[in-house]
Amino acid sequence: MRAALRTRVLTDYEAMSAAAADVVASKLREKPHAVFMIPTGTTPLGMYRGLVERHEREGLSFALATFFNLDEYLGLPPDHPASYHVYMRENFYGLVDVDPGRVHVPDGAAPDPEAECERYERAIRAAGGVDLCVLGIGRNGHIGFNEPGASFDSRTRVVRLAESTRRVNATDFEGERAPERAISVGMRTISDSREVLLLASGTNKARAVAAAVGGEVSEEVPASALRLHPNVTLLLDRDAASDLGGSASKEGRA
Ligand code: PGA
């Protein structure tokens, strides 16, 4: 069954971020014990700022919720400044009332990465599966670090990063060599989530978004797998939606 993707186009990055924070906050209100899978990168920073603000101003609490991150670089210790452990601490986990026992980021420095991947999948299952998975999208259509070609059946595993991804992320490594591999939840792990929210902002995402929404459903465009999922919303700013044509110029189904 191929469902149409619900697509909401917001004026700009701030509006997209506020809408994303709203979705997460409503899920929490409806289900304080909800299980979230959440991304890193530039795109979700505004969403995290919005959630931190709600925590500070309105007392929005994350204490009962469980969080799984999508990925982590292989070989980076959790205190490396470019690690997603540090990113999450600085931008979200360290700023709100999450329960450290319910926060999960893959351990990129685990001595046995394969065992770490299996442990991560087991932890997701033990938590009851993911209620809401929030994703960014790479310029090449990747979700998590599932690069083009990733099997739609994949689970959490060690992946090799696409050269283009390494180039984009190189700026985080200030002269150091950016890692070639990462631990990423799999395509099937993402698809098993009960609801998916994909965020995209900027013209440099427009082609990937258009390919995901309107191209073939293909492992060459990982985000196109979302068309096989019954409950997905794309939150786009106008720039990210600029290759979609008239069909999604405001709010609607693309
Ligand atoms: P970005 O990364 O938010 O930094 O653009 C998104 C991604 O690569 O998934």
Boltz pocket constraint, residues with backbone or C-beta under 6 A from the ligand:
constraints:
  - pocket:
      binder: B
      contacts: [[A, 40], [A, 41], [A, 42], [A, 43], [A, 44], [A, 136], [A, 137], [A, 138], [A, 139], [A, 142], [A, 143], [A, 144]]
      max_distance: 6.0
